[in-house]
Amino acid sequence: MAENRRIQFVADSLVDEIVEGRKTASVAKLGEVDLEEDEYNSALVVGEYYDVYDSSLTNRATIRIVGMELCRWDDVPERLWRGETNESADEFRVDHCSYFDRPGHDYEFVAYYFDLAPTGSAGSDRGKENAP
């Protein structure tokens, strides 16, 4: 039975937004989506559950990645900037400019979208509703 994957965010304030149900999207650089960074940062896979850890390595929530899309810096989708809790695409660009190292207008990156999973959601629980 599979365990949940793991993920950390760059700031505990982002984890708080996830726990509150406000943050439903994030981003990754191209070429980093499929990397196992360390034991607290698994590769990103649509349909998988992730335990969300804060900076003190406390499991604060579980999310399920429900979608990914390729995005461009000059055309940030509304569902991404809203899911990142921004008021506009311009605010999103200001918030992420240093993360992407001052990208040009045609810079591409990956957006991923997630849902806050009910408490107790675990990889070992997946599929039980269809089991005989």
N, C-alpha and C positions, 0 to 999 in steps of 0.2 A: 504494500500500500504506500502510495507516494505521500511525501510530506509537502507542505507548502514551500514555495520558493521564498526568497527573502529580498527585501529592498530597504534602502535607507534614502533619505532625502537630505539635501545640503544644509537644511536648517530645521530645528525643532518646531519653529512657527509653521512651517509647511505641513509637518506631521499633525499639528493641532488643527489646521484647516481640513485635513483629510478626516480626522476623527469627528470633527463637527459636520462633515458632509458637504463642505463648501468647495473644496478642491477636488476636481474630478478629471484632471488632465495634467500631463507633464511633457517634457521633451527630452530627447537624447540626440547626441551627435551621430551623424552617419558613421557607420563602422563600429559603433559602441553598443548597438542594440543587442547584438548576439554575444557579447562578452560576459564571461563569469568574472567579475571584477575582484571579488573576495567572498568570504563566506556569508557576508551580509548584503551582497549585491549580485543577484543572479541575472542571467540573460533574460530579456523581455520576450514573453511569448503570449500571444492572444489566447484567451480562454483559461489561462493559468491563474491560480490564487497565489498571492504574495503576502507574507506577514511583514508589516511595516514596523521598522525599528527606529527609535530616536537615537540621539547622540550618545546616550548612556547604555545603548543596546537593550533597551526595554521594548518588548513587543507591544505596540500601542493599538494596532488595528490590523484587519485583513482586507485586502482589496482583490478584485478580479479584473484583469485587463480585458476590456471588451472591444478594443479596436486600436488600430495604428494607421497612420497615413504619412506620406511624404509631403512636406510643406516647404514653402519658400519664404524667405525673410520679407520679401516685398508683397506677400499675399497670405498673411496669417489668417487662418480660418476663424470665424467667430466662435465656433464651439470650443476651439483651443483657448483663445484668450479669455473667454468666459470661464472655462474649466480651470484655468490658472488663476482665477479670481481677479482678473484685470478688468478695467472699465472700457478698454479699447485695444485695438491692435497696436497703436502707438505706445500705450503704456506697457504692453507685453514686450515690445522691442526695447524699451528703456530698461525694463527689469532683466532682460536676457542678453543685453549687449555684451557685457563682460564675460558671461558664461560661454558665449559663442565667439569670443575674442574679436569683437567689432566686425561682424560679417557684412559682406556686400549685399546689394539688393537681390542678387540671384543665388545667394547662399541657401543650401537645402539642409533640412534636418528632419527628424522623425518626431511626430506627436504621438503620444499614446494616451488612451482614454481608459478610465477604470470606474468601477462601482465599488462603494463600500460594502463589503460582505457582511452578512449577519454574524453576530458573535458566535464563535464556535465553528465557523466554516473552516474546513480543513481538507487537504488533498485526499485524505483517507475517506472522507464523507462523499466525495464526488461519485456520482453514478448510482448511489444506493437507492435513489427514488425509482430507478428502473430495474433494480435487481429482482430476480424471481423470489 
